[in-house]
Each structure stands twice: as C-alpha cells, then as structure tokens.
Amino acid sequence: MNYALPAVADVHVLVVGDVMLDRYIHGRTERLSQEAPVPVVQIEGSEDRLGGAANVALNVVSLGGRCTLVGAVGDDPSGRAIAELLAGAGIEADLVVVPGWRTTLKERVVSRQKQLLRMDFELPSPPEVALQVASRVAHHIGAADTLVIEDYDKGALATPRQIIDLAKAHDVPVIADPKFKPFAEYRGVHILKPNRREFHKAVGHWPDEQELREAGRAMVRQCGADAIALTRGADGLTLFKAHGETLHLTAASVEVYDSTGAGDTVAATLGICTALAWPLAESVRTANVAGGVVCAKWGTAAVSGDEVNRAIHAHGRSDRERDAPAALPRRTLAEAVASARRQGESIVFTNGCFDILHAGHVGYLKEASQLGDRLIVAVNDDDSVRRVKGGGRPVNRLERRVRVLEGLTAVDWVVPFSEDTPEALLAEIRPDVLVKGGDYTIEEVVGADFVRGYGGDVRVLNFVDDCSTSSIVEHLKSAS
C-alpha cells in the first residue's frame, strides 16, 4: 500500500484557532554593550511570517491542499500584515477583525541565525470574539473534509466544544491541537495532538515508558477522543488509542535547525491524511516525518508534499510498528469509505484468503483497482481460513498476509474478517463494485445477489492458468 502523499488539491481542510504574526528582526552582533552584559545588535532588516493557526493553514496549502482559515485579528498593522501574507499564500481567510484589540505578535531578535531574544505582544481577546469565530466555522464546516482546531489559549476558541459539535453534526473529523484547557473540552475529536508539556500538565509526571502508555490509554478514554498523538520533540511521537497497542515512532533522523512551528506542521499533515481517510498509524507516521523535515528549516516554516515524500522514501519504513495491527478495523474502514464517498469516489471490494500471494492475485488486484477509485481487500482471518481450506492452512498467518497485500500499490485498504464469507462486511460497506478473481461464475460469487440488488456491479476477472495457492501448496508437498 502506497502511503506517499498524493496530489491533494481536492482536499479541503478548515483550520480554526488563534492567529498570530511571527516577526524576525535580523542583525549583526560584534560587541557587548557597555551598559549591561548583553550583545549589541546592529539591525539589518526584518521578516514577517504566519504563526499559530495561520502557520497550520500555510502548511496545508504547502502540502498541496486547499485551506480555509477562521480566526481573529486586531484592526492594526499586524492584522493587516497577516491578511496580506494569507492572500499571497493562496489561503482563503475569514477573519474576525476586532477594533481596539491588538493582534498577537511575537518578535524575535536573530543574529547569525540564532535567537537572542523574543518579545510577545498580546492581549486576551474580548469574550464575544469566540462566538463570532464559531459562527464563521458554522458557515464553512459543510464544505470541509477535515477540521483542524489550533488552540493557543488566546481567546478565539474559548468554547471548543461548540465547534466540535458542529463538525460532528456534519460528519467532519476533527484534529485538535490543545494548549492548557482540560482535555475533556475536546471530547469527540478524532485525534488530540498535545505536546509533551501540555500532556504533562494533563496527566502529571510519568516515571517510565510503561506508565506513559498506561496514562495515555487512560487519557484517551477519559477525554473521549479516538486517539492521542503525543509529540515529544527529540523523543519522537507516540500514538495512544483507547483500545489496542500503543505505537511509538522515533524522531526523524535530521539535523534539527529550529523546532519552531513543528507542531503546526504535524497538525496540518494529520488534517490532510485524515481527509484522505488514511489509517491512524499511517497518518501519524507521515506527520512525524513532516515534523522532522520542518525542524531542518529555520524559523516558522512549512513543508511541501514532495519534501515529505522524499523523506519517507529516504528513511523507508524501518519504524513500522510491530505490535499494532496493520489492517483497518471495520469501524475505521467504514469511516474511511464514508469520507471517500463524500469526495465522489467509487469503492471496489474483493475478498479471499491470500495465503500465498502469487502472480494471479497481483494481476487481478491490479485489474480490480482500475474499476473504481478505492480498492478494499477483505482477508479471512486464520480461523476462518482453517474452516474454509482445511488442516495445514493458512501457510502464512494473518499479519503476514495483510503486510504483503499492503505492499501492493493497487490496494487502498485491507480489512480482516472472521466469518466464513464476507456477506456481513458487504452489508456494512455496500461497495459500488464487487470483484472476484479465478474460475468463478457471477452466480457463484458470494454476495453477488445482494450487491446487484442495490444497483452495484459484480465482476469476475481473468483466471491465470496453473496459478493458485492450492496448486503451489501441493507442489511444495510433493517436492519435499
């Protein structure tokens, strides 16, 4: 399965949160002040960059997606500078302009590409601002594939619960990057993405990795998220799910130049991957790589899809999880299918044991993938293979069969099932096309009548002579 970021121009991510301006003042330092033991900076120029939720939006468009940003700015020079930068980046902005309020501004004095000083200019936003922001989210949520909440506790998101409920009502998954509000205020999000400091404040100190895993799983259940993606800086990223194993990813092997805004890049990448209906494990893996790439850049920055894909290729899949299931559970698959259909994509379904993957499988799966936009391969689990095929089967256990299928670029999703036939799964997915390979007739395909009953298509693809798992197994037995 190819999880490199595709062209995602049709993906629309709605970003809502606290917008700020990052200003970098550059200069030379050649002496210390006689007034105090501090360097004297000879100012040479300054540069403005998008910060906070605006930097998340910038990363979304840099990755190739379409973004609408909702937030608030003051009616001041910093607010106008943000508006100009957003327009220049191709970001659709719907910003509440607040008279008499100062836009959050962070000024950094930099010499020889090192920060010497940071000065923050900010005021709490008026209470009515959060209500206006929520109202604008309601206007845009119906057109979004994913919502990213970027909460810096500046006032734009005083009540994230209201915005999350809006998204849930429109079946839009939510990625939330919290600050110091109780995590329960983000109940119902798909992924909650705290950093180490935020997570520590929420759960307290953890002395070792085992206690961290226990605390993470408990917090997922407590806050009602599908998962928590904990960014840990140089220690990588850890994914906690309420039920199931914890997945830890080491930090990407890059020379860290500046970690400013890395969390924004991770949040934007999770938004893109979630809109694409990727499995959680692959979404956080790609986001982890993207966060590493941006750390090799100076200041608040963004990454492109090409940069992320090159990094994925360079680093390979050596950090692939060993203790988490590789296939999608049914609930996740149903959500992925629903998201794909919202984008107008058609679903192709096939099933089998795939005990020993051979040329016949590869050929018919490639052909099947060309019958629609997304190909689901349903795989019998080990017990059902034994019932269907008899003793001595499967030759390869489920995890290995799934991993091999995932390696085929023709396959989008792999899902195991425990029943002897896929009829229950077909009823849940209702694919547009049901495909079977081999020497079947359409009448012999399990589920054919059901699929044709709601207007779906049923196909039987070419059978490759002398190429079957059973014949391979018999040949191996006779040769031994």
LOTORDREN-323469 format. One record per residue (C-alpha): x negated, y negated, z negated. Coordinates in steps of 0.001 Angstrom, whole numbers, plus 500000, padded with zeros to 6 digits. Example, Ala and Ser with C-alpha at 12.3 -4.5 7.8 and 13.67 -1.06 7.14 Angstrom:
! residues 2
+--------+--------+--------+
|     xx |     yy |     zz |
+--------+--------+--------+
| 487700 | 504500 | 492200 |
| 486330 | 501060 | 492860 |
+--------+--------+--------+
//
This chain:
! residues 480
+--------+--------+--------+
|     xx |     yy |     zz |
+--------+--------+--------+
| 500000 | 500000 | 500000 |
| 498508 | 496659 | 501060 |
| 498903 | 494046 | 498344 |
| 496863 | 491338 | 500029 |
| 498810 | 488084 | 500121 |
| 500679 | 487835 | 503425 |
| 501743 | 484649 | 505160 |
| 504384 | 483385 | 502742 |
| 505785 | 480326 | 504481 |
| 509331 | 481577 | 503877 |
| 508785 | 481948 | 500118 |
| 510313 | 479038 | 498193 |
| 509092 | 478508 | 494635 |
| 510834 | 475965 | 492399 |
| 508444 | 474524 | 489809 |
| 509783 | 472569 | 486850 |
| 507836 | 471063 | 483991 |
| 505579 | 468363 | 482663 |
| 503863 | 466417 | 485428 |
| 500590 | 464604 | 484795 |
| 497732 | 462912 | 486573 |
| 494122 | 464052 | 486162 |
| 491617 | 461278 | 486841 |
| 487895 | 461940 | 487163 |
| 485581 | 458962 | 486699 |
| 482160 | 459736 | 488167 |
| 478899 | 458056 | 487300 |
| 475175 | 458338 | 486653 |
| 473598 | 458719 | 483226 |
| 469946 | 457800 | 482857 |
| 469651 | 456427 | 479317 |
| 471220 | 456322 | 475877 |
| 472981 | 453273 | 474540 |
| 471105 | 451079 | 472041 |
| 474399 | 450562 | 470223 |
| 475067 | 454221 | 469436 |
| 473581 | 457653 | 470338 |
| 475796 | 458066 | 473401 |
| 474925 | 458114 | 477109 |
| 475429 | 455025 | 479215 |
| 477412 | 455906 | 482348 |
| 476955 | 453774 | 485446 |
| 480380 | 454171 | 487090 |
| 480272 | 455010 | 490827 |
| 483867 | 455905 | 491578 |
| 486962 | 457820 | 490547 |
| 489206 | 460563 | 491917 |
| 492831 | 461396 | 491132 |
| 494170 | 464955 | 491146 |
| 497520 | 466525 | 490374 |
| 497810 | 468008 | 486888 |
| 500223 | 470094 | 484825 |
| 503298 | 471284 | 486711 |
| 502135 | 469288 | 489737 |
| 498970 | 471387 | 489916 |
| 501085 | 474567 | 489837 |
| 503060 | 473167 | 492782 |
| 499816 | 472345 | 494598 |
| 498631 | 475933 | 494148 |
| 501921 | 477282 | 495513 |
| 501551 | 475353 | 498779 |
| 497824 | 476080 | 498930 |
| 498674 | 479792 | 498767 |
| 500971 | 479222 | 501737 |
| 504368 | 478993 | 500056 |
| 506985 | 476265 | 500045 |
| 507480 | 474374 | 496801 |
| 509974 | 472010 | 495228 |
| 508738 | 470250 | 492083 |
| 511076 | 468868 | 489438 |
| 509729 | 466782 | 486561 |
| 509440 | 463238 | 485277 |
| 507042 | 460316 | 485720 |
| 506982 | 456763 | 484497 |
| 507614 | 453747 | 486691 |
| 503900 | 452940 | 486612 |
| 500718 | 453223 | 488740 |
| 500032 | 456798 | 487595 |
| 503549 | 457897 | 488543 |
| 503199 | 456321 | 491968 |
| 499791 | 457945 | 492438 |
| 501346 | 461356 | 491677 |
| 504129 | 460735 | 494211 |
| 501561 | 459905 | 496910 |
| 499464 | 462994 | 496158 |
| 502535 | 465235 | 496248 |
| 503657 | 463834 | 499583 |
| 500164 | 464244 | 501012 |
| 500114 | 467901 | 499956 |
| 503484 | 468667 | 501536 |
| 505243 | 469278 | 498218 |
| 508930 | 468402 | 498026 |
| 509262 | 466340 | 494838 |
| 512422 | 465496 | 492946 |
| 511041 | 463459 | 490041 |
| 512944 | 461557 | 487397 |
| 511416 | 458065 | 487287 |
| 511648 | 456707 | 483750 |
| 511425 | 452920 | 483344 |
| 509287 | 451773 | 480425 |
| 507685 | 455209 | 479885 |
| 504052 | 455975 | 480581 |
| 503151 | 458877 | 482890 |
| 500824 | 461342 | 481190 |
| 497271 | 460547 | 482302 |
| 494086 | 462426 | 481472 |
| 490888 | 460586 | 482279 |
| 487600 | 462460 | 482286 |
| 484213 | 460794 | 482482 |
| 481894 | 463016 | 484532 |
| 478175 | 462795 | 485174 |
| 476111 | 465339 | 487071 |
| 479303 | 467385 | 487347 |
| 479607 | 467723 | 483561 |
| 482389 | 466235 | 481470 |
| 481149 | 463756 | 478898 |
| 484485 | 462510 | 477576 |
| 488222 | 462998 | 478034 |
| 490798 | 460323 | 477217 |
| 494510 | 461216 | 477114 |
| 497209 | 458598 | 477610 |
| 500653 | 459988 | 476830 |
| 503909 | 459265 | 475057 |
| 506827 | 461598 | 474257 |
| 509461 | 461235 | 476940 |
| 512905 | 459867 | 475988 |
| 515384 | 462620 | 474985 |
| 517630 | 462036 | 477986 |
| 514803 | 462944 | 480391 |
| 515119 | 466686 | 479697 |
| 518822 | 466552 | 480541 |
| 518111 | 464770 | 483833 |
| 515400 | 467306 | 484694 |
| 517780 | 470218 | 484000 |
| 520420 | 468579 | 486196 |
| 517986 | 468387 | 489098 |
| 516951 | 472013 | 488608 |
| 520645 | 472955 | 488909 |
| 520708 | 471182 | 492276 |
| 517745 | 473154 | 493666 |
| 517956 | 476576 | 491995 |
| 520271 | 478130 | 494586 |
| 517640 | 477759 | 497329 |
| 514719 | 479143 | 495290 |
| 513195 | 482626 | 495392 |
| 511395 | 482146 | 492080 |
| 511370 | 479560 | 489298 |
| 508127 | 478666 | 487515 |
| 508509 | 476799 | 484208 |
| 505378 | 474854 | 483275 |
| 505883 | 473634 | 479715 |
| 503228 | 471349 | 478212 |
| 505470 | 470082 | 475403 |
| 505599 | 466555 | 476862 |
| 509402 | 466425 | 476864 |
| 510550 | 467450 | 480346 |
| 511523 | 470879 | 479012 |
| 512992 | 470180 | 475592 |
| 515524 | 472984 | 476170 |
| 514036 | 475669 | 478475 |
| 516915 | 477994 | 477530 |
| 519347 | 475915 | 479612 |
| 517136 | 476120 | 482712 |
| 516507 | 479866 | 482285 |
| 520264 | 480465 | 482071 |
| 520729 | 478513 | 485320 |
| 518170 | 480745 | 487046 |
| 519717 | 483935 | 485711 |
| 523131 | 482831 | 486939 |
| 521642 | 482593 | 490451 |
| 519638 | 485837 | 490118 |
| 516345 | 483925 | 490402 |
| 513422 | 485465 | 488461 |
| 511570 | 483132 | 486100 |
| 507873 | 482815 | 485273 |
| 507336 | 480704 | 482143 |
| 504032 | 479167 | 481089 |
| 504712 | 478136 | 477475 |
| 502984 | 475830 | 475034 |
| 503845 | 475984 | 471347 |
| 507611 | 476418 | 471301 |
| 508786 | 479714 | 469783 |
| 508599 | 482358 | 472489 |
| 512248 | 483247 | 471810 |
| 513198 | 479982 | 473555 |
| 512104 | 481631 | 476806 |
| 514324 | 484693 | 476331 |
| 515273 | 486360 | 479591 |
| 512279 | 485357 | 481703 |
| 510640 | 487901 | 483977 |
| 507082 | 487047 | 482902 |
| 505960 | 484888 | 479981 |
| 502382 | 483681 | 480550 |
| 500743 | 482325 | 477385 |
| 497038 | 481752 | 476965 |
| 495018 | 483064 | 474046 |
| 495621 | 480013 | 471842 |
| 499377 | 479990 | 472445 |
| 499667 | 483728 | 471848 |
| 497606 | 483481 | 468661 |
| 499968 | 480822 | 467320 |
| 502968 | 483018 | 468108 |
| 501744 | 486345 | 466673 |
| 498839 | 485470 | 464384 |
| 495377 | 486987 | 464278 |
| 494685 | 490430 | 465718 |
| 491519 | 492170 | 464482 |
| 491116 | 494630 | 467352 |
| 492487 | 495673 | 470742 |
| 494827 | 498275 | 469291 |
| 496566 | 495721 | 467088 |
| 496676 | 493322 | 470019 |
| 498503 | 495937 | 472127 |
| 500982 | 496594 | 469332 |
| 501545 | 492870 | 468749 |
| 502003 | 492270 | 472474 |
| 504586 | 495003 | 472965 |
| 506461 | 493872 | 469850 |
| 506486 | 490275 | 471067 |
| 507840 | 491274 | 474488 |
| 510791 | 492983 | 472815 |
| 511253 | 490126 | 470360 |
| 511280 | 487334 | 472944 |
| 513371 | 489261 | 475477 |
| 511000 | 488937 | 478438 |
| 510367 | 491717 | 480939 |
| 506642 | 491293 | 480344 |
| 503983 | 489047 | 478844 |
| 500871 | 488249 | 480868 |
| 498284 | 487027 | 478357 |
| 495434 | 485073 | 479930 |
| 492292 | 485490 | 477832 |
| 489663 | 483433 | 479630 |
| 486406 | 485352 | 479971 |
| 488124 | 488410 | 478463 |
| 490470 | 488711 | 481429 |
| 494230 | 489222 | 481446 |
| 496414 | 491668 | 479519 |
| 499912 | 492694 | 480616 |
| 502338 | 493810 | 477911 |
| 505643 | 495492 | 478696 |
| 508335 | 496277 | 476159 |
| 508214 | 499941 | 477091 |
| 505206 | 501538 | 478706 |
| 501473 | 501243 | 478552 |
| 499527 | 498013 | 478298 |
| 497449 | 497045 | 481331 |
| 494213 | 495146 | 480780 |
| 492320 | 493524 | 483645 |
| 488773 | 492292 | 483222 |
| 487948 | 488775 | 484336 |
| 486861 | 488467 | 487947 |
| 483101 | 488583 | 488353 |
| 482455 | 484991 | 489418 |
| 480188 | 482212 | 488247 |
| 482520 | 480107 | 486114 |
| 482086 | 476489 | 487084 |
| 485146 | 474939 | 485446 |
| 488174 | 476692 | 483930 |
| 490372 | 473575 | 484049 |
| 493759 | 474458 | 485526 |
| 493080 | 478200 | 485868 |
| 496339 | 478944 | 484049 |
| 498188 | 476816 | 486607 |
| 496734 | 478930 | 489415 |
| 497744 | 482140 | 487643 |
| 501310 | 480852 | 487155 |
| 501610 | 479808 | 490813 |
| 500310 | 483173 | 492030 |
| 502730 | 485047 | 489777 |
| 505517 | 482914 | 491240 |
| 504514 | 483846 | 494796 |
| 504075 | 487551 | 494034 |
| 507374 | 487733 | 492162 |
| 509149 | 486091 | 495090 |
| 507638 | 488833 | 497262 |
| 509134 | 491417 | 494850 |
| 505760 | 492956 | 494063 |
| 505409 | 495327 | 491107 |
| 504281 | 493689 | 487876 |
| 500891 | 495396 | 487875 |
| 500013 | 494172 | 491366 |
| 501343 | 490673 | 490666 |
| 499166 | 490181 | 487588 |
| 496171 | 491785 | 489287 |
| 496370 | 489318 | 492169 |
| 496988 | 486408 | 489781 |
| 493956 | 487460 | 487744 |
| 491787 | 487367 | 490866 |
| 493203 | 483974 | 491865 |
| 492440 | 482595 | 488398 |
| 488869 | 483787 | 488760 |
| 488491 | 482161 | 492168 |
| 489625 | 478762 | 490907 |
| 487169 | 478935 | 487997 |
| 484378 | 478797 | 490575 |
| 485613 | 475351 | 491628 |
| 485091 | 472017 | 489945 |
| 487907 | 470251 | 488097 |
| 491650 | 470734 | 488546 |
| 491835 | 472646 | 491811 |
| 493879 | 475016 | 493971 |
| 493129 | 478242 | 495839 |
| 494241 | 479466 | 499243 |
| 495655 | 482826 | 500214 |
| 492564 | 483539 | 502326 |
| 490285 | 482859 | 499354 |
| 492285 | 485202 | 497134 |
| 492372 | 487946 | 499779 |
| 488630 | 487710 | 500344 |
| 488073 | 488015 | 496602 |
| 490409 | 491017 | 496407 |
| 488510 | 492683 | 499237 |
| 485141 | 491866 | 497690 |
| 485993 | 493138 | 494251 |
| 488002 | 496121 | 495504 |
| 490398 | 497895 | 493225 |
| 487894 | 499052 | 490618 |
| 490036 | 497598 | 487849 |
| 493122 | 499574 | 488884 |
| 494956 | 500742 | 485808 |
| 494516 | 504366 | 484762 |
| 497082 | 504598 | 482027 |
| 500103 | 502908 | 483604 |
| 502480 | 504445 | 486129 |
| 501591 | 503393 | 489665 |
| 505097 | 503737 | 491089 |
| 508035 | 501436 | 490567 |
| 510717 | 502408 | 488057 |
| 514228 | 502386 | 489501 |
| 515281 | 499161 | 487805 |
| 512268 | 497303 | 489195 |
| 512862 | 498754 | 492651 |
| 516487 | 497613 | 492569 |
| 515336 | 494082 | 491700 |
| 512733 | 494165 | 494482 |
| 515312 | 495326 | 497029 |
| 517756 | 492608 | 495931 |
| 515062 | 489959 | 496345 |
| 514124 | 491270 | 499799 |
| 517734 | 491215 | 500908 |
| 518110 | 487621 | 499743 |
| 515368 | 486855 | 502265 |
| 517275 | 488676 | 505012 |
| 515039 | 491746 | 505080 |
| 516306 | 495219 | 506011 |
| 515500 | 498300 | 503932 |
| 514318 | 501665 | 505280 |
| 514397 | 504718 | 502990 |
| 512785 | 508128 | 503233 |
| 512037 | 510855 | 500739 |
| 510071 | 514027 | 500235 |
| 507561 | 515904 | 498080 |
| 504471 | 514687 | 499984 |
| 502465 | 517347 | 498182 |
| 499579 | 517313 | 500657 |
| 499667 | 514216 | 502839 |
| 498904 | 515177 | 506422 |
| 498973 | 513691 | 509928 |
| 502665 | 514436 | 510330 |
| 503510 | 512384 | 507230 |
| 501304 | 509483 | 508296 |
| 502782 | 509379 | 511779 |
| 506411 | 509472 | 510755 |
| 505952 | 506961 | 507901 |
| 504340 | 504531 | 510320 |
| 507222 | 505043 | 512740 |
| 509739 | 504667 | 509910 |
| 508247 | 501359 | 508808 |
| 508956 | 499928 | 512260 |
| 512707 | 500492 | 511827 |
| 513073 | 497672 | 509294 |
| 511262 | 495137 | 507145 |
| 510584 | 497209 | 503994 |
| 509916 | 500937 | 503657 |
| 510778 | 502783 | 500448 |
| 509276 | 506239 | 499937 |
| 511050 | 508276 | 497247 |
| 508920 | 511108 | 495851 |
| 510118 | 514212 | 493992 |
| 508554 | 514442 | 490544 |
| 506616 | 517582 | 489595 |
| 509547 | 519448 | 488020 |
| 511837 | 518892 | 490986 |
| 509071 | 519985 | 493403 |
| 508784 | 523260 | 491477 |
| 512532 | 523778 | 491683 |
| 512670 | 522994 | 495401 |
| 509411 | 524613 | 496582 |
| 508885 | 527386 | 494044 |
| 505944 | 528506 | 491914 |
| 502500 | 527174 | 492584 |
| 503794 | 523798 | 493706 |
| 503083 | 520976 | 493609 |
| 499440 | 521236 | 494563 |
| 498945 | 517609 | 493545 |
| 500689 | 516116 | 490555 |
| 502998 | 513141 | 490929 |
| 500469 | 510418 | 490003 |
| 498058 | 511552 | 492721 |
| 500783 | 511868 | 495346 |
| 502000 | 508361 | 494562 |
| 498494 | 506889 | 494744 |
| 497905 | 508412 | 498187 |
| 501201 | 507044 | 499502 |
| 500402 | 503621 | 498061 |
| 497257 | 503601 | 500172 |
| 499270 | 503586 | 503406 |
| 499835 | 500122 | 504834 |
| 503172 | 501291 | 506285 |
| 504596 | 501861 | 502793 |
| 506001 | 498971 | 500747 |
| 507418 | 500694 | 497661 |
| 507048 | 504139 | 496133 |
| 509595 | 505410 | 493605 |
| 509704 | 508836 | 491926 |
| 512947 | 510698 | 491275 |
| 513649 | 513708 | 489082 |
| 516752 | 515107 | 490764 |
| 516551 | 517813 | 493436 |
| 517961 | 515409 | 496039 |
| 517772 | 511610 | 496415 |
| 521545 | 511117 | 496554 |
| 521752 | 509147 | 493287 |
| 518890 | 506911 | 494390 |
| 520538 | 506331 | 497763 |
| 523704 | 505223 | 495958 |
| 521678 | 502701 | 493952 |
| 519650 | 501310 | 496875 |
| 522121 | 501638 | 499798 |
| 519375 | 501359 | 502446 |
| 520045 | 499999 | 505891 |
| 518251 | 502950 | 507489 |
| 517779 | 506493 | 506131 |
| 514893 | 508315 | 507789 |
| 513722 | 511910 | 507678 |
| 510775 | 513466 | 509436 |
| 510408 | 517053 | 510564 |
| 512627 | 519668 | 512169 |
| 515949 | 518424 | 510749 |
| 519175 | 517547 | 512498 |
| 521029 | 514458 | 511321 |
| 523726 | 516665 | 509822 |
| 521099 | 518379 | 507647 |
| 519714 | 515119 | 506201 |
| 520804 | 514799 | 502559 |
| 522781 | 511588 | 502110 |
| 523428 | 511061 | 505820 |
| 527222 | 511006 | 505456 |
| 527015 | 508553 | 502562 |
| 524737 | 506128 | 504428 |
| 526767 | 506264 | 507611 |
| 529901 | 505795 | 505500 |
| 528947 | 502215 | 504577 |
| 527612 | 501412 | 508055 |
| 523966 | 502371 | 507624 |
| 521836 | 504100 | 510236 |
| 520353 | 507615 | 509960 |
| 517319 | 508676 | 511989 |
| 515304 | 511882 | 512344 |
| 511813 | 511202 | 513622 |
| 509413 | 513355 | 515582 |
| 508105 | 516586 | 514093 |
| 504385 | 517297 | 514526 |
| 503926 | 520931 | 515564 |
| 501832 | 523123 | 513259 |
| 501511 | 520281 | 510764 |
| 503321 | 520926 | 507495 |
| 502381 | 521147 | 503847 |
| 503670 | 524718 | 503592 |
| 501544 | 525905 | 506520 |
| 498491 | 524168 | 505061 |
| 499049 | 525860 | 501699 |
| 499461 | 529276 | 503361 |
| 496334 | 528761 | 505432 |
| 494348 | 527909 | 502289 |
| 495660 | 531016 | 500538 |
| 494732 | 533276 | 503457 |
| 491270 | 531716 | 503703 |
| 490476 | 532224 | 500037 |
+--------+--------+--------+
//
